[in-house]
Amino acid sequence: MIMPRGSDQLLLPVNPFFIGFTLLAAFAFSLLPLGRLAARPDVLALVLVFWNVHQPRRVGVGVAFFFGLLLDVNNGALLGQHALAYTLLSYGAITIHRRLLWFGVAAQTLHVLPVFFVAHVVAMLARLAAGGMFPGWPVLLAPCFEALLWPLASWLLLAPQRRAPDPDENRPL
């Protein structure tokens, strides 16, 4: 099998409990009362896109919709605003996941930027359609910050899979 250019070693299988833990931790971080900054990156969206790219069969559009509804209920936002944005975000990430893994982390950052941008624009348009106020142009900086966090998220979330496997004479890798 030909290895993609972006990966330098074989990764161990991901633990499903680790996926769940990271999603719940990102959701808990989204619940923190850090104020209403328009340019604040959405950590839950970043983690959802990461797992949509690396594990599309385990974390799909349904998981994104569920977390979007939970975030809508918690924030008191228009019900379905984040659910719609996260669903489109996951669909976009799953659509490009095969191509994205052939690139290095820097090129992946450029590929996920439009996905984050579309999700933020859709959430803003849903808010405006329901009669909300325009949050200002700094809201367009949030997708840039999320894309800049992509290398850090890749490094952190792939770290458990990079650990050395137990050596065995039957498994030389």
N, CA, C and O of each residue as an XYZ file, in Angstrom:
692
protein
N       0.846     -1.177      0.000
C       0.000      0.000      0.000
C       0.887      1.233      0.000
O       1.889      1.279      0.714
N       0.534      2.214     -0.780
C       1.301      3.451     -0.848
C       0.861      4.354      0.289
O      -0.332      4.581      0.491
N       1.835      4.868      1.031
C       1.533      5.759      2.149
C       1.308      7.173      1.632
O       2.025      7.610      0.732
N       0.342      7.898      2.166
C       0.188      9.299      1.798
C       1.432     10.096      2.176
O       2.151      9.746      3.113
N       1.671     11.168      1.435
C       2.867     11.965      1.666
C       2.899     12.625      3.038
O       3.975     12.804      3.608
N       1.736     12.991      3.581
C       1.703     13.720      4.837
C       2.034     12.881      6.058
O       2.368     13.435      7.105
N       1.953     11.570      5.954
C       2.188     10.746      7.138
C       3.590     10.150      7.079
O       4.021      9.648      6.041
N       4.288     10.213      8.194
C       5.649      9.699      8.236
C       5.736      8.355      8.938
O       6.798      7.733      8.929
N       4.667      7.894      9.538
C       4.678      6.597     10.208
C       3.276      6.023     10.195
O       2.296      6.736      9.983
N       3.198      4.737     10.423
C       1.898      4.102     10.554
C       1.298      4.467     11.905
O       1.992      4.484     12.922
N       0.020      4.756     11.902
C      -0.660      5.113     13.138
C      -1.400      3.903     13.687
O      -1.915      3.075     12.935
N      -1.441      3.818     14.995
C      -2.226      2.779     15.646
C      -3.709      3.102     15.500
O      -4.055      4.256     15.247
N      -4.590      2.123     15.649
C      -6.026      2.417     15.585
C      -6.437      3.345     16.720
O      -5.905      3.277     17.828
N      -7.380      4.197     16.422
C      -7.832      5.153     17.423
C      -8.805      4.460     18.383
O      -9.595      3.603     17.987
N      -8.724      4.852     19.627
C      -9.615      4.330     20.649
C     -10.940      5.099     20.584
O     -10.926      6.327     20.657
N     -12.077      4.418     20.448
C     -13.360      5.137     20.374
C     -13.649      5.965     21.626
O     -14.317      6.995     21.549
N     -13.150      5.517     22.772
C     -13.349      6.301     23.997
C     -12.566      7.605     23.950
O     -12.999      8.607     24.518
N     -11.421      7.602     23.280
C     -10.650      8.829     23.126
C     -11.385      9.820     22.219
O     -11.368     11.026     22.467
N     -12.023      9.309     21.177
C     -12.816     10.186     20.311
C     -13.944     10.824     21.115
O     -14.152     12.035     21.048
N     -14.664     10.014     21.868
C     -15.750     10.532     22.689
C     -15.269     11.519     23.730
O     -15.905     12.547     23.964
N     -14.142     11.206     24.357
C     -13.588     12.114     25.366
C     -13.222     13.463     24.761
O     -13.523     14.505     25.343
N     -12.569     13.453     23.589
C     -12.171     14.725     22.984
C     -13.381     15.537     22.539
O     -13.381     16.763     22.650
N     -14.405     14.865     22.039
C     -15.614     15.599     21.659
C     -16.314     16.193     22.873
O     -16.777     17.333     22.833
N     -16.391     15.415     23.958
C     -17.022     15.948     25.173
C     -16.186     17.064     25.806
O     -16.741     18.025     26.339
N     -14.859     16.941     25.750
C     -13.999     17.999     26.283
C     -14.137     19.276     25.461
O     -14.169     20.371     26.021
N     -14.218     19.146     24.139
C     -14.406     20.331     23.293
C     -15.776     20.953     23.532
O     -15.914     22.176     23.526
N     -16.790     20.113     23.743
C     -18.120     20.641     24.059
C     -18.107     21.363     25.407
O     -18.702     22.431     25.551
N     -17.432     20.779     26.385
C     -17.333     21.433     27.694
C     -16.589     22.754     27.589
O     -16.949     23.719     28.263
N     -15.560     22.813     26.756
C     -14.842     24.073     26.554
C     -15.749     25.113     25.899
O     -15.650     26.304     26.193
N     -16.634     24.655     25.009
C     -17.573     25.576     24.363
C     -18.606     26.114     25.344
O     -19.193     27.171     25.112
N     -18.829     25.392     26.437
C     -19.804     25.831     27.436
C     -19.241     26.857     28.409
O     -20.002     27.495     29.136
N     -17.925     27.030     28.437
C     -17.313     27.976     29.362
C     -17.759     29.401     29.058
O     -17.811     29.799     27.894
N     -18.080     30.170     30.092
C     -18.507     31.563     29.860
C     -17.303     32.483     29.632
O     -16.858     33.174     30.548
N     -16.795     32.484     28.427
C     -15.617     33.295     28.096
C     -15.990     34.644     27.501
O     -15.112     35.390     27.066
N     -17.266     34.965     27.474
C     -17.698     36.224     26.888
C     -18.130     36.020     25.450
O     -17.942     34.952     24.867
N     -18.699     37.042     24.908
C     -19.211     36.959     23.537
C     -18.278     37.694     22.592
O     -18.559     38.815     22.168
N     -17.183     37.060     22.272
C     -16.265     37.614     21.286
C     -16.615     37.029     19.928
O     -16.737     35.813     19.782
N     -16.774     37.891     18.940
C     -17.173     37.420     17.615
C     -16.072     36.612     16.948
O     -16.359     35.710     16.161
N     -14.830     36.919     17.245
C     -13.706     36.262     16.572
C     -13.172     35.058     17.349
O     -12.104     34.541     17.020
N     -13.891     34.606     18.365
C     -13.433     33.461     19.156
C     -13.560     32.177     18.346
O     -14.630     31.900     17.803
N     -12.494     31.391     18.253
C     -12.586     30.143     17.480
C     -13.486     29.127     18.180
O     -13.562     29.076     19.407
N     -14.148     28.339     17.384
C     -15.051     27.311     17.878
C     -14.269     26.003     17.978
O     -14.021     25.340     16.971
N     -13.886     25.642     19.189
C     -13.061     24.457     19.416
C     -13.845     23.182     19.096
O     -13.277     22.213     18.593
N     -15.122     23.182     19.381
C     -15.938     22.007     19.071
C     -15.987     21.771     17.561
O     -15.910     20.627     17.112
N     -16.112     22.825     16.789
C     -16.110     22.685     15.334
C     -14.764     22.154     14.847
O     -14.713     21.332     13.931
N     -13.688     22.616     15.451
C     -12.351     22.156     15.072
C     -12.185     20.660     15.344
O     -11.673     19.926     14.499
N     -12.612     20.216     16.510
C     -12.486     18.796     16.865
C     -13.421     17.940     16.003
O     -13.055     16.837     15.599
N     -14.620     18.445     15.723
C     -15.532     17.709     14.844
C     -14.935     17.530     13.453
O     -14.994     16.437     12.889
N     -14.366     18.585     12.902
C     -13.768     18.481     11.571
C     -12.575     17.534     11.600
O     -12.384     16.750     10.670
N     -11.776     17.598     12.653
C     -10.631     16.705     12.742
C     -11.071     15.250     12.706
O     -10.524     14.455     11.942
N     -12.060     14.892     13.530
C     -12.497     13.496     13.558
C     -13.288     13.129     12.316
O     -13.287     11.964     11.918
N     -13.974     14.101     11.682
C     -14.631     13.818     10.404
C     -13.616     13.488      9.330
O     -13.882     12.658      8.460
N     -12.464     14.121      9.376
C     -11.426     13.861      8.389
C     -10.719     12.542      8.677
O     -10.469     11.762      7.758
N     -10.397     12.286      9.933
C      -9.591     11.111     10.269
C     -10.413      9.856     10.553
O      -9.927      8.744     10.346
N     -11.620     10.011     11.012
C     -12.483      8.863     11.320
C     -13.911      9.135     10.832
O     -14.818      9.261     11.654
N     -14.133      9.230      9.512
C     -15.467      9.610      9.024
C     -16.549      8.560      9.283
O     -17.736      8.887      9.258
N     -16.169      7.320      9.529
C     -17.189      6.302      9.796
C     -17.643      6.310     11.249
O     -18.722      5.809     11.566
N     -16.843      6.862     12.112
C     -17.204      6.902     13.537
C     -17.843      8.228     13.931
O     -18.765      8.261     14.746
N     -17.356      9.305     13.359
C     -17.892     10.627     13.667
C     -18.421     11.204     12.367
O     -17.655     11.620     11.498
N     -19.734     11.221     12.246
C     -20.343     11.667     11.006
C     -21.228     12.878     11.199
O     -21.092     13.629     12.164
N     -22.124     13.045     10.269
C     -23.013     14.198     10.253
C     -23.994     14.142     11.425
O     -24.355     15.183     11.975
N     -24.426     12.950     11.810
C     -25.359     12.816     12.931
C     -24.765     13.280     14.251
O     -25.446     13.919     15.053
N     -23.502     12.959     14.476
C     -22.826     13.412     15.699
C     -22.722     14.935     15.700
O     -22.928     15.578     16.730
N     -22.401     15.506     14.542
C     -22.300     16.960     14.431
C     -23.657     17.620     14.679
O     -23.733     18.648     15.353
N     -24.712     17.042     14.144
C     -26.055     17.578     14.370
C     -26.426     17.530     15.845
O     -26.995     18.483     16.379
N     -26.104     16.423     16.502
C     -26.400     16.268     17.935
C     -25.689     17.329     18.767
O     -26.307     17.982     19.609
N     -24.377     17.503     18.530
C     -23.640     18.505     19.299
C     -24.100     19.916     18.954
O     -24.079     20.801     19.810
N     -24.514     20.135     17.710
C     -25.041     21.444     17.343
C     -26.328     21.764     18.086
O     -26.519     22.888     18.550
N     -27.211     20.779     18.201
C     -28.448     20.997     18.966
C     -28.150     21.258     20.439
O     -28.760     22.132     21.056
N     -27.210     20.499     20.999
C     -26.848     20.725     22.403
C     -26.301     22.134     22.610
O     -26.617     22.785     23.607
N     -25.492     22.600     21.682
C     -24.926     23.942     21.797
C     -26.000     25.013     21.614
O     -25.958     26.052     22.273
N     -26.964     24.764     20.721
C     -28.070     25.710     20.547
C     -28.896     25.829     21.815
O     -29.260     26.932     22.224
N     -29.191     24.704     22.434
C     -29.988     24.716     23.662
C     -29.229     25.424     24.776
O     -29.814     26.205     25.527
N     -27.939     25.160     24.889
C     -27.161     25.792     25.945
C     -27.042     27.303     25.746
O     -27.172     28.062     26.707
N     -26.799     27.742     24.527
C     -26.597     29.165     24.261
C     -27.900     29.944     24.164
O     -27.881     31.174     24.160
N     -29.017     29.257     24.086
C     -30.283     29.953     23.905
C     -30.374     30.576     22.527
O     -31.085     31.562     22.328
N     -29.663     30.007     21.587
C     -29.654     30.523     20.221
C     -30.843     29.954     19.467
O     -31.597     29.130     19.986
N     -30.992     30.405     18.247
C     -32.019     29.875     17.372
C     -31.820     28.369     17.258
O     -30.741     27.911     16.883
N     -32.855     27.597     17.581
C     -32.723     26.142     17.587
C     -32.449     25.639     16.179
O     -33.274     25.799     15.279
N     -31.306     25.042     16.000
C     -30.899     24.524     14.724
C     -29.818     25.341     14.041
O     -29.303     24.930     13.001
N     -29.465     26.487     14.601
C     -28.449     27.341     13.987
C     -27.091     26.654     13.965
O     -26.476     26.519     12.907
N     -26.626     26.223     15.128
C     -25.349     25.512     15.185
C     -25.470     24.109     14.586
O     -24.515     23.589     14.009
N     -26.648     23.505     14.727
C     -26.845     22.167     14.162
C     -26.697     22.205     12.644
O     -26.069     21.321     12.060
N     -27.264     23.211     12.010
C     -27.125     23.348     10.561
C     -25.672     23.623     10.177
O     -25.148     23.027      9.235
N     -25.031     24.523     10.909
C     -23.640     24.868     10.594
C     -22.719     23.665     10.798
O     -21.853     23.407      9.963
N     -22.893     22.926     11.894
C     -22.038     21.771     12.158
C     -22.308     20.638     11.166
O     -21.390     19.907     10.794
N     -23.562     20.494     10.738
C     -23.888     19.472      9.756
C     -23.196     19.771      8.428
O     -22.607     18.879      7.818
N     -23.266     21.019      7.981
C     -22.574     21.402      6.747
C     -21.062     21.291      6.902
O     -20.360     20.898      5.970
N     -20.573     21.639      8.074
C     -19.143     21.534      8.364
C     -18.692     20.077      8.252
O     -17.670     19.785      7.632
N     -19.447     19.179      8.846
C     -19.093     17.761      8.794
C     -19.214     17.202      7.381
O     -18.380     16.407      6.949
N     -20.241     17.616      6.672
C     -20.394     17.146      5.301
C     -19.212     17.592      4.442
O     -18.681     16.809      3.654
N     -18.803     18.849      4.596
C     -17.651     19.348      3.843
C     -16.369     18.627      4.207
O     -15.556     18.321      3.335
N     -16.184     18.355      5.488
C     -14.973     17.658      5.930
C     -14.945     16.215      5.441
O     -13.897     15.720      5.026
N     -16.076     15.547      5.487
C     -16.130     14.166      5.014
C     -15.941     14.120      3.497
O     -15.367     13.168      2.968
N     -16.417     15.133      2.814
C     -16.262     15.183      1.360
C     -14.798     15.274      0.950
O     -14.393     14.652     -0.032
N     -14.000     16.039      1.689
C     -12.602     16.233      1.295
C     -11.623     15.379      2.082
O     -10.414     15.559      1.937
N     -12.100     14.457      2.909
C     -11.191     13.763      3.821
C     -10.151     12.902      3.105
O      -9.016     12.819      3.575
N     -10.486     12.274      2.014
C      -9.499     11.433      1.323
C      -8.385     12.271      0.707
O      -7.208     11.920      0.801
N      -8.758     13.367      0.085
C      -7.759     14.228     -0.539
C      -6.921     14.956      0.517
O      -5.720     15.156      0.335
N      -7.554     15.342      1.605
C      -6.881     16.126      2.629
C      -5.730     15.372      3.284
O      -4.711     15.971      3.627
N      -5.884     14.064      3.458
C      -4.860     13.284      4.150
C      -3.594     13.084      3.325
O      -2.583     12.631      3.861
N      -3.624     13.407      2.047
C      -2.426     13.295      1.216
C      -1.497     14.486      1.394
O      -0.345     14.431      0.965
N      -1.960     15.542      2.006
C      -1.171     16.758      2.176
C      -0.554     16.811      3.562
O      -0.976     16.098      4.472
N       0.436     17.652      3.708
C       1.021     17.917      5.012
C       0.091     18.798      5.834
O      -0.952     19.239      5.350
N       0.471     19.044      7.058
C      -0.407     19.785      7.968
C      -0.598     21.231      7.505
O      -1.689     21.782      7.652
N       0.447     21.851      6.947
C       0.319     23.241      6.491
C      -0.661     23.346      5.329
O      -1.474     24.270      5.287
N      -0.592     22.418      4.395
C      -1.530     22.442      3.268
C      -2.942     22.061      3.724
O      -3.928     22.549      3.170
N      -3.037     21.201      4.722
C      -4.354     20.862      5.262
C      -5.027     22.093      5.861
O      -6.245     22.251      5.778
N      -4.219     22.960      6.462
C      -4.750     24.194      7.041
C      -5.443     25.032      5.975
O      -6.516     25.585      6.214
N      -4.836     25.123      4.813
C      -5.436     25.900      3.726
C      -6.685     25.229      3.165
O      -7.578     25.907      2.657
N      -6.752     23.905      3.252
C      -7.919     23.199      2.732
C      -9.116     23.274      3.681
O     -10.258     23.281      3.223
N      -8.881     23.328      4.981
C     -10.010     23.370      5.911
C     -10.518     24.793      6.139
O     -11.615     24.976      6.668
N      -9.748     25.787      5.754
C     -10.189     27.179      5.944
C     -11.517     27.469      5.245
O     -12.401     28.045      5.880
N     -11.711     27.102      3.966
C     -13.030     27.371      3.357
C     -14.172     26.607      4.019
O     -15.303     27.094      4.051
N     -13.894     25.428      4.542
C     -14.945     24.658      5.225
C     -15.394     25.398      6.482
O     -16.592     25.523      6.735
N     -14.446     25.886      7.263
C     -14.783     26.666      8.454
C     -15.492     27.965      8.075
O     -16.439     28.378      8.744
N     -15.032     28.602      7.006
C     -15.614     29.871      6.577
C     -17.080     29.693      6.184
O     -17.926     30.495      6.580
N     -17.384     28.661      5.419
C     -18.767     28.410      4.997
C     -19.659     28.147      6.204
O     -20.790     28.631      6.256
N     -19.160     27.384      7.175
C     -19.963     27.080      8.367
C     -20.281     28.352      9.148
O     -21.404     28.514      9.625
N     -19.322     29.248      9.288
C     -19.576     30.496     10.018
C     -20.531     31.409      9.250
O     -21.377     32.068      9.855
N     -20.405     31.450      7.949
C     -21.315     32.277      7.149
C     -22.739     31.736      7.234
O     -23.687     32.512      7.350
N     -22.900     30.417      7.178
C     -24.235     29.821      7.276
C     -24.853     30.100      8.640
O     -26.037     30.424      8.725
N     -24.071     29.980      9.705
C     -24.601     30.267     11.048
C     -24.986     31.732     11.170
O     -26.006     32.059     11.777
N     -24.175     32.619     10.597
C     -24.487     34.046     10.657
C     -25.740     34.358      9.843
O     -26.576     35.147     10.285
N     -25.887     33.756      8.666
C     -27.080     33.992      7.854
C     -28.334     33.445      8.525
O     -29.398     34.055      8.422
N     -28.233     32.312      9.208
C     -29.390     31.777      9.940
C     -29.779     32.723     11.074
O     -30.963     32.942     11.329
N     -28.786     33.277     11.747
C     -29.052     34.230     12.830
C     -29.712     35.502     12.274
O     -30.656     36.024     12.867
N     -29.213     35.991     11.144
C     -29.778     37.197     10.540
C     -31.180     36.953      9.996
O     -32.034     37.836     10.075
N     -31.429     35.768      9.447
C     -32.754     35.450      8.923
C     -33.797     35.381     10.028
O     -34.976     35.637      9.784
N     -33.380     35.042     11.225
C     -34.311     34.955     12.354
C     -34.487     36.306     13.041
O     -35.188     36.401     14.049
N     -33.858     37.348     12.506
C     -34.042     38.674     13.079
C     -32.947     39.096     14.018
O     -33.102     40.086     14.733
N     -31.856     38.386     14.042
C     -30.742     38.763     14.909
C     -29.964     39.933     14.336
O     -30.171     40.343     13.194
N     -29.076     40.453     15.146
C     -28.255     41.588     14.716
C     -26.973     41.077     14.067
O     -26.498     39.982     14.370
N     -26.428     41.884     13.176
C     -25.165     41.547     12.528
C     -24.052     41.629     13.561
O     -23.894     42.669     14.200
N     -23.273     40.564     13.746
C     -22.256     40.557     14.801
C     -21.022     41.389     14.481
O     -20.174     41.596     15.349
N     -20.914     41.857     13.276
C     -19.743     42.645     12.900
C     -18.786     41.827     12.060
O     -18.873     40.600     11.999
N     -17.878     42.525     11.419
C     -16.938     41.858     10.527
C     -15.883     41.024     11.244
O     -15.308     40.139     10.610
N     -15.595     41.246     12.510
C     -14.626     40.346     13.175
C     -15.067     38.889     13.247
O     -14.252     38.012     13.533
N     -16.351     38.618     12.990
C     -16.822     37.228     12.989
C     -16.140     36.436     11.871
O     -16.070     35.210     11.945
N     -15.647     37.103     10.861
C     -14.966     36.413      9.769
C     -13.525     36.048     10.120
O     -12.856     35.364      9.346
N     -13.043     36.497     11.275
C     -11.708     36.105     11.730
C     -11.714     34.749     12.433
O     -10.676     34.091     12.511
N     -12.859     34.329     12.939
C     -12.944     33.054     13.659
C     -12.542     31.865     12.781
O     -11.807     31.001     13.259
N     -12.989     31.776     11.511
C     -12.522     30.645     10.703
C     -11.011     30.666     10.481
O     -10.381     29.614     10.380
N     -10.439     31.851     10.406
C      -8.974     31.946     10.248
C      -8.269     31.414     11.483
O      -7.271     30.703     11.369
N      -8.777     31.751     12.666
C      -8.169     31.254     13.905
C      -8.337     29.743     14.027
O      -7.431     29.053     14.494
N      -9.489     29.230     13.610
C      -9.705     27.784     13.659
C      -8.757     27.061     12.713
O      -8.219     26.006     13.051
N      -8.553     27.626     11.532
C      -7.610     27.018     10.592
C      -6.188     27.084     11.129
O      -5.403     26.159     10.919
N      -5.848     28.167     11.820
C      -4.507     28.271     12.410
C      -4.313     27.295     13.565
O      -3.183     26.919     13.875
N      -5.405     26.883     14.202
C      -5.327     25.893     15.280
C      -5.267     24.460     14.759
O      -5.047     23.530     15.535
N      -5.459     24.271     13.461
C      -5.467     22.930     12.875
C      -4.173     22.157     13.135
O      -4.251     20.986     13.509
N      -2.973     22.755     12.955
C      -1.749     21.987     13.245
C      -1.653     21.546     14.708
O      -1.210     20.433     14.993
N      -2.063     22.409     15.626
C      -2.037     22.042     17.038
C      -3.023     20.912     17.327
O      -2.707     19.978     18.064
N      -4.209     21.001     16.747
C      -5.206     19.942     16.945
C      -4.720     18.628     16.347
O      -4.921     17.566     16.936
N      -4.087     18.691     15.190
C      -3.556     17.466     14.577
C      -2.480     16.841     15.442
O      -2.442     15.623     15.617
N      -1.623     17.658     15.972
C      -0.537     17.143     16.808
C      -1.088     16.534     18.100
O      -0.664     15.451     18.504
N      -2.033     17.225     18.752
C      -2.580     16.738     20.020
C      -3.461     15.499     19.850
O      -3.350     14.545     20.620
N      -4.330     15.516     18.848
C      -5.304     14.442     18.730
C      -4.735     13.181     18.078
O      -5.312     12.102     18.216
N      -3.621     13.306     17.376
C      -2.973     12.120     16.821
C      -1.882     11.558     17.732
O      -1.337     10.491     17.448
N      -1.557     12.251     18.811
C      -0.479     11.817     19.700
C      -0.706     10.416     20.278
O       0.241      9.629     20.296
N      -1.911     10.058     20.752
C      -2.076      8.695     21.272
C      -1.913      7.612     20.217
O      -1.580      6.475     20.552
N      -2.138      7.936     18.960
C      -1.993      6.939     17.902
C      -0.540      6.784     17.469
O      -0.200      5.808     16.800
N       0.308      7.716     17.834
C       1.712      7.651     17.434
C       2.575      6.876     18.418
O       3.751      6.639     18.144
N       2.024      6.480     19.544
C       2.836      5.771     20.533
C       3.350      4.460     19.933
O       2.722      3.866     19.057
N       4.477      4.043     20.417
C       5.096      2.831     19.879
C       4.289      1.610     20.295
O       3.947      1.467     21.469
N       3.983      0.734     19.354
C       3.260     -0.489     19.723
C       4.183     -1.438     20.468
O       5.406     -1.307     20.408
N       3.600     -2.372     21.155
C       4.381     -3.379     21.867
C       5.132     -4.232     20.857
O       4.522     -4.740     19.915
N       6.443     -4.405     21.026
C       7.173     -5.232     20.073
C       6.799     -6.710     20.235
O       6.558     -7.205     21.336
N       6.765     -7.365     19.119
C       6.395     -8.761     19.112
C       7.035     -9.396     17.878
O       7.143     -8.738     16.844
N       7.456    -10.647     17.961
C       8.091    -11.259     16.795
C       7.105    -11.504     15.666
O       7.511    -11.647     14.513
N       5.811    -11.555     15.978
C       4.806    -11.742     14.933
C       4.339    -10.418     14.322
O       3.763    -10.399     13.234
N       4.593     -9.307     15.033
C       4.205     -7.998     14.529
C       5.438     -7.111     14.471
O       5.729     -6.423     15.450
N       6.163     -7.098     13.385
C       7.394     -6.324     13.357
C       7.172     -4.829     13.271
O       8.104     -4.068     13.530
N       5.978     -4.370     12.917
C       5.729     -2.939     12.821
C       5.437     -2.438     14.188
O       5.192     -1.245     14.369
